[in-house]
Amino acid sequence: MNQIGQNVSDAKGELTLKAYKKVNETLNVGPIEVKVKEMKVMHATPDYSMIDFFHGYTHDEDFDIVKVNVEIKNNSDKKIKFSPVAFLETDRGEHIWKNLLVK
């Protein structure tokens, strides 16, 4: 999905694209190179069968999801554990920690 208002649905529920931005920006975090390809805000309406899964994150029956598509490259010779998104700050100053993020 890359057109605002576009939606998809299947047995697990429905997603509608609310916002889309092609970013293609590269950030360096220590030896890690992170290329942020695109970002999407989607409105999710899960099927009743999926409600229990999402209750760990929200008790709302429908909600917005932020999806960030990244490509990660380790430029060192060592194995590194890296989570590209552990903390988000919204344009309204809200702070969202990694325990609210679904991988």
A tleap script that builds the chain and sets N, CA, C and O, in Angstrom:
source leaprc.protein.ff14SB
mol = sequence {
  NMET ASN GLN ILE GLY GLN ASN VAL SER ASP
  ALA LYS GLY GLU LEU THR LEU LYS ALA TYR
  LYS LYS VAL ASN GLU THR LEU ASN VAL GLY
  PRO ILE GLU VAL LYS VAL LYS GLU MET LYS
  VAL MET HIE ALA THR PRO ASP TYR SER MET
  ILE ASP PHE PHE HIE GLY TYR THR HIE ASP
  GLU ASP PHE ASP ILE VAL LYS VAL ASN VAL
  GLU ILE LYS ASN ASN SER ASP LYS LYS ILE
  LYS PHE SER PRO VAL ALA PHE LEU GLU THR
  ASP ARG GLY GLU HIE ILE TRP LYS ASN LEU
  LEU VAL CLYS
}
set mol.1.N position { 0.835 -1.179 0.000 }
set mol.1.CA position { 0.000 0.000 0.000 }
set mol.1.C position { 0.881 1.244 0.000 }
set mol.1.O position { 1.795 1.376 0.814 }
set mol.2.N position { 0.590 2.148 -0.925 }
set mol.2.CA position { 1.311 3.416 -0.917 }
set mol.2.C position { 0.431 4.591 -1.348 }
set mol.2.O position { 0.931 5.685 -1.608 }
set mol.3.N position { -0.875 4.360 -1.421 }
set mol.3.CA position { -1.820 5.423 -1.740 }
set mol.3.C position { -2.712 5.674 -0.529 }
set mol.3.O position { -3.335 4.742 -0.021 }
set mol.4.N position { -2.782 6.918 -0.060 }
set mol.4.CA position { -3.607 7.262 1.091 }
set mol.4.C position { -5.044 6.808 0.833 }
set mol.4.O position { -5.595 7.041 -0.243 }
set mol.5.N position { -5.640 6.161 1.829 }
set mol.5.CA position { -7.009 5.665 1.712 }
set mol.5.C position { -7.096 4.230 1.216 }
set mol.5.O position { -8.142 3.592 1.339 }
set mol.6.N position { -6.011 3.721 0.658 }
set mol.6.CA position { -5.976 2.341 0.169 }
set mol.6.C position { -6.132 1.397 1.353 }
set mol.6.O position { -5.609 1.662 2.435 }
set mol.7.N position { -6.853 0.289 1.149 }
set mol.7.CA position { -6.983 -0.670 2.246 }
set mol.7.C position { -6.865 -2.094 1.748 }
set mol.7.O position { -7.073 -2.392 0.572 }
set mol.8.N position { -6.522 -2.963 2.686 }
set mol.8.CA position { -6.457 -4.397 2.434 }
set mol.8.C position { -7.181 -5.091 3.575 }
set mol.8.O position { -7.205 -4.608 4.707 }
set mol.9.N position { -7.767 -6.226 3.255 }
set mol.9.CA position { -8.425 -6.998 4.310 }
set mol.9.C position { -8.255 -8.476 4.015 }
set mol.9.O position { -8.146 -8.900 2.864 }
set mol.10.N position { -8.237 -9.243 5.093 }
set mol.10.CA position { -8.180 -10.690 4.997 }
set mol.10.C position { -8.855 -11.254 6.238 }
set mol.10.O position { -9.562 -10.534 6.944 }
set mol.11.N position { -8.644 -12.529 6.507 }
set mol.11.CA position { -9.295 -13.183 7.644 }
set mol.11.C position { -8.839 -12.609 8.985 }
set mol.11.O position { -9.511 -12.807 9.998 }
set mol.12.N position { -7.704 -11.899 9.008 }
set mol.12.CA position { -7.186 -11.344 10.266 }
set mol.12.C position { -7.655 -9.915 10.531 }
set mol.12.O position { -7.448 -9.399 11.629 }
set mol.13.N position { -8.282 -9.267 9.549 }
set mol.13.CA position { -8.798 -7.921 9.762 }
set mol.13.C position { -8.569 -7.015 8.577 }
set mol.13.O position { -8.366 -7.472 7.452 }
set mol.14.N position { -8.607 -5.710 8.847 }
set mol.14.CA position { -8.492 -4.714 7.786 }
set mol.14.C position { -7.491 -3.630 8.173 }
set mol.14.O position { -7.424 -3.211 9.329 }
set mol.15.N position { -6.711 -3.181 7.184 }
set mol.15.CA position { -5.769 -2.068 7.343 }
set mol.15.C position { -6.086 -1.002 6.301 }
set mol.15.O position { -6.339 -1.312 5.137 }
set mol.16.N position { -6.070 0.261 6.732 }
set mol.16.CA position { -6.267 1.384 5.824 }
set mol.16.C position { -5.083 2.334 5.974 }
set mol.16.O position { -4.731 2.724 7.088 }
set mol.17.N position { -4.473 2.703 4.855 }
set mol.17.CA position { -3.317 3.598 4.875 }
set mol.17.C position { -3.768 5.038 5.114 }
set mol.17.O position { -4.549 5.591 4.339 }
set mol.18.N position { -3.263 5.644 6.206 }
set mol.18.CA position { -3.605 7.023 6.555 }
set mol.18.C position { -2.523 8.011 6.134 }
set mol.18.O position { -2.825 9.149 5.774 }
set mol.19.N position { -1.251 7.575 6.176 }
set mol.19.CA position { -0.138 8.456 5.806 }
set mol.19.C position { 1.001 7.601 5.263 }
set mol.19.O position { 1.208 6.470 5.703 }
set mol.20.N position { 1.738 8.160 4.298 }
set mol.20.CA position { 2.851 7.440 3.680 }
set mol.20.C position { 3.953 8.442 3.342 }
set mol.20.O position { 3.692 9.527 2.823 }
set mol.21.N position { 5.188 8.052 3.649 }
set mol.21.CA position { 6.329 8.886 3.266 }
set mol.21.C position { 7.491 8.001 2.854 }
set mol.21.O position { 7.929 7.139 3.615 }
set mol.22.N position { 7.986 8.221 1.643 }
set mol.22.CA position { 9.200 7.557 1.177 }
set mol.22.C position { 10.356 8.390 1.718 }
set mol.22.O position { 10.452 9.582 1.424 }
set mol.23.N position { 11.238 7.769 2.510 }
set mol.23.CA position { 12.267 8.520 3.227 }
set mol.23.C position { 13.631 8.383 2.556 }
set mol.23.O position { 14.241 9.387 2.188 }
set mol.24.N position { 14.114 7.159 2.394 }
set mol.24.CA position { 15.442 6.888 1.816 }
set mol.24.C position { 16.538 7.748 2.445 }
set mol.24.O position { 17.286 8.438 1.752 }
set mol.25.N position { 16.612 7.687 3.770 }
set mol.25.CA position { 17.627 8.428 4.521 }
set mol.25.C position { 18.493 7.437 5.283 }
set mol.25.O position { 17.972 6.506 5.896 }
set mol.26.N position { 19.795 7.624 5.252 }
set mol.26.CA position { 20.718 6.726 5.939 }
set mol.26.C position { 21.252 7.396 7.199 }
set mol.26.O position { 21.678 8.550 7.178 }
set mol.27.N position { 21.217 6.641 8.302 }
set mol.27.CA position { 21.727 7.096 9.592 }
set mol.27.C position { 22.822 6.143 10.023 }
set mol.27.O position { 22.747 4.947 9.744 }
set mol.28.N position { 23.831 6.650 10.694 }
set mol.28.CA position { 24.881 5.800 11.244 }
set mol.28.C position { 24.780 5.817 12.760 }
set mol.28.O position { 24.784 6.875 13.390 }
set mol.29.N position { 24.690 4.616 13.335 }
set mol.29.CA position { 24.611 4.440 14.785 }
set mol.29.C position { 25.772 3.534 15.160 }
set mol.29.O position { 25.670 2.311 15.058 }
set mol.30.N position { 26.882 4.134 15.595 }
set mol.30.CA position { 28.082 3.337 15.838 }
set mol.30.C position { 28.475 2.649 14.544 }
set mol.30.O position { 28.545 3.297 13.499 }
set mol.31.N position { 28.737 1.332 14.592 }
set mol.31.CA position { 29.124 0.611 13.387 }
set mol.31.C position { 27.926 0.182 12.523 }
set mol.31.O position { 28.102 -0.471 11.494 }
set mol.32.N position { 26.724 0.549 12.941 }
set mol.32.CA position { 25.515 0.139 12.226 }
set mol.32.C position { 25.068 1.239 11.274 }
set mol.32.O position { 25.006 2.413 11.638 }
set mol.33.N position { 24.759 0.836 10.052 }
set mol.33.CA position { 24.201 1.746 9.062 }
set mol.33.C position { 22.719 1.401 8.929 }
set mol.33.O position { 22.368 0.264 8.611 }
set mol.34.N position { 21.857 2.378 9.171 }
set mol.34.CA position { 20.413 2.172 9.112 }
set mol.34.C position { 19.851 3.015 7.977 }
set mol.34.O position { 19.952 4.242 7.994 }
set mol.35.N position { 19.261 2.353 6.995 }
set mol.35.CA position { 18.608 3.075 5.904 }
set mol.35.C position { 17.103 3.013 6.155 }
set mol.35.O position { 16.497 1.943 6.093 }
set mol.36.N position { 16.513 4.164 6.438 }
set mol.36.CA position { 15.066 4.251 6.621 }
set mol.36.C position { 14.477 4.415 5.231 }
set mol.36.O position { 14.669 5.442 4.580 }
set mol.37.N position { 13.755 3.389 4.780 }
set mol.37.CA position { 13.230 3.394 3.420 }
set mol.37.C position { 11.895 4.124 3.317 }
set mol.37.O position { 11.725 5.001 2.470 }
set mol.38.N position { 10.949 3.758 4.182 }
set mol.38.CA position { 9.631 4.374 4.130 }
set mol.38.C position { 8.947 4.262 5.480 }
set mol.38.O position { 9.313 3.436 6.317 }
set mol.39.N position { 7.944 5.112 5.673 }
set mol.39.CA position { 7.159 5.085 6.904 }
set mol.39.C position { 5.684 5.138 6.522 }
set mol.39.O position { 5.286 5.834 5.588 }
set mol.40.N position { 4.883 4.378 7.279 }
set mol.40.CA position { 3.443 4.344 7.032 }
set mol.40.C position { 2.694 4.462 8.354 }
set mol.40.O position { 3.134 3.946 9.381 }
set mol.41.N position { 1.561 5.147 8.312 }
set mol.41.CA position { 0.609 5.132 9.416 }
set mol.41.C position { -0.636 4.459 8.860 }
set mol.41.O position { -1.209 4.905 7.867 }
set mol.42.N position { -1.044 3.377 9.517 }
set mol.42.CA position { -2.198 2.612 9.064 }
set mol.42.C position { -3.207 2.480 10.194 }
set mol.42.O position { -2.841 2.374 11.364 }
set mol.43.N position { -4.481 2.490 9.827 }
set mol.43.CA position { -5.531 2.250 10.812 }
set mol.43.C position { -5.894 0.772 10.722 }
set mol.43.O position { -6.210 0.263 9.646 }
set mol.44.N position { -5.846 0.094 11.856 }
set mol.44.CA position { -6.105 -1.351 11.901 }
set mol.44.C position { -7.440 -1.634 12.576 }
set mol.44.O position { -7.771 -1.056 13.611 }
set mol.45.N position { -8.190 -2.531 11.967 }
set mol.45.CA position { -9.402 -3.068 12.571 }
set mol.45.C position { -9.249 -4.586 12.530 }
set mol.45.O position { -9.614 -5.221 11.540 }
set mol.46.N position { -8.709 -5.170 13.605 }
set mol.46.CA position { -8.477 -6.613 13.606 }
set mol.46.C position { -9.781 -7.405 13.671 }
set mol.46.O position { -10.780 -6.945 14.224 }
set mol.47.N position { -9.747 -8.587 13.102 }
set mol.47.CA position { -10.854 -9.526 13.231 }
set mol.47.C position { -10.987 -9.918 14.703 }
set mol.47.O position { -10.018 -9.855 15.460 }
set mol.48.N position { -12.170 -10.314 15.091 }
set mol.48.CA position { -12.420 -10.705 16.480 }
set mol.48.C position { -11.422 -11.773 16.945 }
set mol.48.O position { -11.027 -11.783 18.111 }
set mol.49.N position { -11.016 -12.662 16.048 }
set mol.49.CA position { -10.083 -13.739 16.412 }
set mol.49.C position { -8.696 -13.214 16.785 }
set mol.49.O position { -7.914 -13.938 17.401 }
set mol.50.N position { -8.377 -11.973 16.425 }
set mol.50.CA position { -7.065 -11.384 16.707 }
set mol.50.C position { -7.070 -10.453 17.923 }
set mol.50.O position { -6.011 -9.982 18.339 }
set mol.51.N position { -8.233 -10.185 18.491 }
set mol.51.CA position { -8.351 -9.220 19.591 }
set mol.51.C position { -7.441 -9.579 20.761 }
set mol.51.O position { -6.769 -8.701 21.303 }
set mol.52.N position { -7.404 -10.847 21.161 }
set mol.52.CA position { -6.562 -11.251 22.295 }
set mol.52.C position { -5.088 -10.950 22.046 }
set mol.52.O position { -4.377 -10.553 22.969 }
set mol.53.N position { -4.622 -11.131 20.823 }
set mol.53.CA position { -3.230 -10.833 20.491 }
set mol.53.C position { -2.921 -9.357 20.751 }
set mol.53.O position { -1.889 -9.037 21.341 }
set mol.54.N position { -3.795 -8.470 20.320 }
set mol.54.CA position { -3.543 -7.036 20.440 }
set mol.54.C position { -3.853 -6.473 21.819 }
set mol.54.O position { -3.444 -5.353 22.124 }
set mol.55.N position { -4.566 -7.218 22.662 }
set mol.55.CA position { -4.875 -6.718 24.005 }
set mol.55.C position { -3.624 -6.483 24.842 }
set mol.55.O position { -3.678 -5.723 25.809 }
set mol.56.N position { -2.514 -7.100 24.510 }
set mol.56.CA position { -1.263 -6.818 25.207 }
set mol.56.C position { -0.741 -5.419 24.913 }
set mol.56.O position { 0.120 -4.911 25.631 }
set mol.57.N position { -1.264 -4.791 23.848 }
set mol.57.CA position { -0.820 -3.468 23.421 }
set mol.57.C position { -1.893 -2.396 23.590 }
set mol.57.O position { -1.582 -1.244 23.891 }
set mol.58.N position { -3.159 -2.778 23.397 }
set mol.58.CA position { -4.263 -1.824 23.504 }
set mol.58.C position { -5.554 -2.578 23.782 }
set mol.58.O position { -5.697 -3.748 23.429 }
set mol.59.N position { -6.487 -1.891 24.417 }
set mol.59.CA position { -7.814 -2.476 24.619 }
set mol.59.C position { -8.816 -1.890 23.628 }
set mol.59.O position { -10.002 -2.219 23.674 }
set mol.60.N position { -8.344 -1.028 22.739 }
set mol.60.CA position { -9.208 -0.472 21.699 }
set mol.60.C position { -9.494 -1.535 20.651 }
set mol.60.O position { -8.649 -2.384 20.370 }
set mol.61.N position { -10.681 -1.487 20.078 }
set mol.61.CA position { -11.046 -2.463 19.050 }
set mol.61.C position { -10.430 -2.122 17.702 }
set mol.61.O position { -10.248 -3.007 16.865 }
set mol.62.N position { -10.107 -0.854 17.479 }
set mol.62.CA position { -9.377 -0.444 16.286 }
set mol.62.C position { -8.387 0.635 16.712 }
set mol.62.O position { -8.608 1.329 17.704 }
set mol.63.N position { -7.294 0.775 15.961 }
set mol.63.CA position { -6.187 1.620 16.402 }
set mol.63.C position { -5.259 1.902 15.232 }
set mol.63.O position { -5.351 1.266 14.181 }
set mol.64.N position { -4.360 2.867 15.428 }
set mol.64.CA position { -3.366 3.199 14.410 }
set mol.64.C position { -2.075 2.436 14.662 }
set mol.64.O position { -1.700 2.169 15.804 }
set mol.65.N position { -1.406 2.092 13.571 }
set mol.65.CA position { -0.117 1.397 13.603 }
set mol.65.C position { 0.877 2.231 12.796 }
set mol.65.O position { 0.548 2.721 11.716 }
set mol.66.N position { 2.086 2.389 13.319 }
set mol.66.CA position { 3.167 3.038 12.577 }
set mol.66.C position { 4.120 1.940 12.123 }
set mol.66.O position { 4.604 1.154 12.937 }
set mol.67.N position { 4.385 1.890 10.831 }
set mol.67.CA position { 5.309 0.895 10.283 }
set mol.67.C position { 6.492 1.634 9.660 }
set mol.67.O position { 6.316 2.509 8.812 }
set mol.68.N position { 7.700 1.266 10.095 }
set mol.68.CA position { 8.919 1.867 9.565 }
set mol.68.C position { 9.708 0.760 8.876 }
set mol.68.O position { 10.090 -0.221 9.514 }
set mol.69.N position { 9.950 0.910 7.588 }
set mol.69.CA position { 10.692 -0.076 6.810 }
set mol.69.C position { 12.154 0.356 6.783 }
set mol.69.O position { 12.489 1.409 6.241 }
set mol.70.N position { 13.029 -0.476 7.378 }
set mol.70.CA position { 14.450 -0.143 7.457 }
set mol.70.C position { 15.311 -1.271 6.892 }
set mol.70.O position { 14.912 -2.435 6.872 }
set mol.71.N position { 16.490 -0.893 6.439 }
set mol.71.CA position { 17.515 -1.851 6.021 }
set mol.71.C position { 18.721 -1.596 6.920 }
set mol.71.O position { 19.161 -0.456 7.070 }
set mol.72.N position { 19.250 -2.660 7.515 }
set mol.72.CA position { 20.333 -2.515 8.490 }
set mol.72.C position { 21.581 -3.227 7.992 }
set mol.72.O position { 21.519 -4.357 7.508 }
set mol.73.N position { 22.729 -2.538 8.121 }
set mol.73.CA position { 24.005 -3.129 7.720 }
set mol.73.C position { 24.994 -2.986 8.870 }
set mol.73.O position { 25.195 -1.889 9.393 }
set mol.74.N position { 25.609 -4.097 9.259 }
set mol.74.CA position { 26.645 -4.102 10.291 }
set mol.74.C position { 27.988 -3.884 9.597 }
set mol.74.O position { 28.441 -4.738 8.834 }
set mol.75.N position { 28.616 -2.755 9.857 }
set mol.75.CA position { 29.901 -2.437 9.225 }
set mol.75.C position { 31.107 -2.896 10.036 }
set mol.75.O position { 32.242 -2.575 9.684 }
set mol.76.N position { 30.879 -3.642 11.117 }
set mol.76.CA position { 32.003 -4.142 11.915 }
set mol.76.C position { 32.201 -5.632 11.644 }
set mol.76.O position { 31.393 -6.263 10.962 }
set mol.77.N position { 33.282 -6.182 12.183 }
set mol.77.CA position { 33.565 -7.605 12.037 }
set mol.77.C position { 32.924 -8.432 13.141 }
set mol.77.O position { 33.004 -9.660 13.122 }
set mol.78.N position { 32.289 -7.770 14.104 }
set mol.78.CA position { 31.694 -8.455 15.250 }
set mol.78.C position { 30.184 -8.582 15.096 }
set mol.78.O position { 29.544 -7.775 14.423 }
set mol.79.N position { 29.619 -9.621 15.739 }
set mol.79.CA position { 28.171 -9.758 15.801 }
set mol.79.C position { 27.636 -8.719 16.773 }
set mol.79.O position { 28.186 -8.527 17.858 }
set mol.80.N position { 26.576 -8.060 16.380 }
set mol.80.CA position { 25.985 -7.014 17.209 }
set mol.80.C position { 24.478 -7.240 17.285 }
set mol.80.O position { 23.832 -7.535 16.280 }
set mol.81.N position { 23.928 -7.097 18.494 }
set mol.81.CA position { 22.473 -7.116 18.653 }
set mol.81.C position { 21.996 -5.683 18.518 }
set mol.81.O position { 22.510 -4.783 19.182 }
set mol.82.N position { 21.015 -5.475 17.658 }
set mol.82.CA position { 20.567 -4.116 17.374 }
set mol.82.C position { 19.075 -4.103 17.111 }
set mol.82.O position { 18.576 -4.892 16.309 }
set mol.83.N position { 18.368 -3.223 17.773 }
set mol.83.CA position { 16.941 -3.024 17.536 }
set mol.83.C position { 16.773 -1.625 16.953 }
set mol.83.O position { 17.040 -0.640 17.641 }
set mol.84.N position { 16.337 -1.516 15.703 }
set mol.84.CA position { 16.320 -0.213 15.046 }
set mol.84.C position { 15.336 0.784 15.655 }
set mol.84.O position { 15.561 1.992 15.575 }
set mol.85.N position { 14.259 0.306 16.257 }
set mol.85.CA position { 13.282 1.219 16.842 }
set mol.85.C position { 12.985 0.755 18.255 }
set mol.85.O position { 12.308 -0.254 18.454 }
set mol.86.N position { 13.488 1.489 19.235 }
set mol.86.CA position { 13.208 1.168 20.631 }
set mol.86.C position { 12.457 2.311 21.305 }
set mol.86.O position { 11.914 2.140 22.396 }
set mol.87.N position { 12.426 3.466 20.666 }
set mol.87.CA position { 11.811 4.645 21.257 }
set mol.87.C position { 11.347 5.558 20.127 }
set mol.87.O position { 12.106 5.839 19.199 }
set mol.88.N position { 10.118 6.012 20.204 }
set mol.88.CA position { 9.594 6.961 19.222 }
set mol.88.C position { 9.111 8.212 19.932 }
set mol.88.O position { 8.582 8.142 21.041 }
set mol.89.N position { 9.295 9.351 19.291 }
set mol.89.CA position { 8.696 10.591 19.773 }
set mol.89.C position { 7.807 11.116 18.657 }
set mol.89.O position { 8.268 11.327 17.536 }
set mol.90.N position { 6.529 11.327 18.965 }
set mol.90.CA position { 5.587 11.802 17.959 }
set mol.90.C position { 5.714 13.308 17.778 }
set mol.90.O position { 6.395 13.987 18.548 }
set mol.91.N position { 5.048 13.815 16.750 }
set mol.91.CA position { 5.065 15.259 16.510 }
set mol.91.C position { 4.328 16.033 17.595 }
set mol.91.O position { 4.424 17.259 17.650 }
set mol.92.N position { 3.593 15.335 18.461 }
set mol.92.CA position { 2.911 15.970 19.596 }
set mol.92.C position { 3.713 15.819 20.890 }
set mol.92.O position { 3.230 16.168 21.968 }
set mol.93.N position { 4.940 15.297 20.780 }
set mol.93.CA position { 5.798 15.158 21.949 }
set mol.93.C position { 5.543 13.911 22.774 }
set mol.93.O position { 6.117 13.760 23.852 }
set mol.94.N position { 4.688 13.008 22.289 }
set mol.94.CA position { 4.428 11.757 23.008 }
set mol.94.C position { 5.641 10.844 22.888 }
set mol.94.O position { 6.262 10.772 21.827 }
set mol.95.N position { 5.982 10.146 23.969 }
set mol.95.CA position { 7.089 9.191 23.965 }
set mol.95.C position { 6.525 7.783 24.024 }
set mol.95.O position { 5.723 7.465 24.903 }
set mol.96.N position { 6.941 6.946 23.095 }
set mol.96.CA position { 6.472 5.567 23.016 }
set mol.96.C position { 7.688 4.667 23.149 }
set mol.96.O position { 8.620 4.762 22.351 }
set mol.97.N position { 7.688 3.795 24.151 }
set mol.97.CA position { 8.827 2.915 24.428 }
set mol.97.C position { 8.681 1.585 23.712 }
set mol.97.O position { 7.603 1.245 23.225 }
set mol.98.N position { 9.773 0.836 23.652 }
set mol.98.CA position { 9.826 -0.411 22.888 }
set mol.98.C position { 8.819 -1.448 23.342 }
set mol.98.O position { 8.447 -2.313 22.550 }
set mol.99.N position { 8.352 -1.398 24.610 }
set mol.99.CA position { 7.390 -2.407 25.046 }
set mol.99.C position { 6.025 -2.197 24.401 }
set mol.99.O position { 5.155 -3.059 24.523 }
set mol.100.N position { 5.817 -1.082 23.722 }
set mol.100.CA position { 4.572 -0.849 23.004 }
set mol.100.C position { 4.711 -1.132 21.516 }
set mol.100.O position { 3.755 -0.969 20.758 }
set mol.101.N position { 5.887 -1.551 21.102 }
set mol.101.CA position { 6.144 -1.792 19.691 }
set mol.101.C position { 6.057 -3.272 19.382 }
set mol.101.O position { 6.553 -4.109 20.136 }
set mol.102.N position { 5.424 -3.583 18.269 }
set mol.102.CA position { 5.314 -4.966 17.806 }
set mol.102.C position { 6.346 -5.160 16.714 }
set mol.102.O position { 6.435 -4.351 15.791 }
set mol.103.N position { 7.132 -6.232 16.810 }
set mol.103.CA position { 8.159 -6.495 15.790 }
set mol.103.C position { 7.605 -7.398 14.725 }
set mol.103.O position { 8.311 -7.739 13.776 }
savepdb mol mol.pdb
quit
